[in-house]
């Protein structure tokens, strides 16, 4: 069994959004979320100014907003973005 330094929690609203994505998008999001369990501040992640512990990440035309608190990463929002 592999343990990771951070626990992942997904807010119900974010889970509902993920469910609506295509199979390919879901796979991309899940892979990124798994990587956050190891390193919640990957290169390119943007700290949201004025908000403690909130980060924004753009992955393949999707925006992921998450909060880091101690050893927990809470996925708050995942939505498609217009380019």
C-alpha positions as CSV (number, residue, x, y, z in Angstrom):
1,X,0.0,0.0,0.0
2,X,1.4,3.4,-1.0
3,X,0.9,6.4,1.3
4,X,1.1,10.0,0.1
5,X,2.0,13.0,2.2
6,X,-1.3,14.7,1.5
7,X,-4.9,13.5,1.8
8,X,-7.3,14.5,-1.0
9,X,-10.8,15.5,-0.4
10,X,-13.2,16.5,-3.2
11,X,-16.1,18.9,-2.4
12,X,-19.5,17.6,-3.6
13,X,-19.9,20.5,-6.1
14,X,-16.5,19.6,-7.6
15,X,-17.4,15.9,-7.8
16,X,-20.6,16.8,-9.7
17,X,-18.6,18.8,-12.2
18,X,-16.1,16.1,-12.7
19,X,-18.8,13.5,-13.4
20,X,-20.1,15.7,-16.3
21,X,-16.7,15.6,-18.1
22,X,-15.8,13.4,-20.9
23,X,-13.9,10.2,-20.2
24,X,-10.6,11.8,-21.4
25,X,-11.2,14.9,-19.3
26,X,-12.0,12.8,-16.2
27,X,-8.8,10.8,-16.7
28,X,-6.7,14.0,-17.0
29,X,-8.3,15.5,-13.8
30,X,-7.9,12.3,-11.8
31,X,-4.2,12.0,-12.8
32,X,-3.6,15.7,-11.8
33,X,-5.5,15.2,-8.5
34,X,-3.4,12.1,-7.7
35,X,-0.2,14.2,-8.4
36,X,-1.5,16.8,-5.9
37,X,-1.4,14.2,-3.1
38,X,2.4,14.0,-3.6
39,X,3.1,17.7,-4.4
40,X,0.2,20.2,-3.9
41,X,2.3,23.1,-5.2
42,X,3.5,21.9,-8.6
43,X,5.4,24.2,-11.0
44,X,2.9,26.5,-12.7
45,X,0.3,26.4,-9.9
46,X,-0.9,29.9,-9.0
47,X,-1.6,31.0,-5.5
48,X,-4.9,33.0,-5.5
49,X,-4.0,36.5,-4.1
50,X,-5.8,37.5,-0.9
51,X,-7.0,33.9,-0.1
52,X,-5.0,31.8,2.4
53,X,-4.0,28.4,1.0
54,X,-6.1,28.7,-2.2
55,X,-4.5,27.7,-5.5
56,X,-5.6,27.7,-9.2
57,X,-4.4,25.3,-11.9
58,X,-5.3,25.2,-15.6
59,X,-5.1,21.8,-17.1
60,X,-6.2,21.1,-20.7
61,X,-8.9,23.8,-20.9
62,X,-10.1,23.1,-17.4
63,X,-9.6,25.2,-14.2
64,X,-9.1,23.4,-10.9
65,X,-9.3,25.4,-7.7
66,X,-8.1,23.8,-4.5
67,X,-7.2,24.7,-0.9
68,X,-4.2,23.3,1.1
69,X,-4.7,23.0,4.8
70,X,-2.1,21.1,6.8
71,X,-1.9,17.6,5.2
72,X,-5.2,17.9,3.3
73,X,-5.8,19.1,-0.2
74,X,-9.5,20.0,-0.8
75,X,-10.6,20.2,-4.4
76,X,-13.2,23.0,-4.5
77,X,-14.0,23.6,-8.1
78,X,-13.3,21.9,-11.5
79,X,-14.8,23.5,-14.5
80,X,-14.2,23.8,-18.2
81,X,-12.9,27.1,-19.5
82,X,-13.4,28.9,-22.7
83,X,-10.3,29.6,-24.8
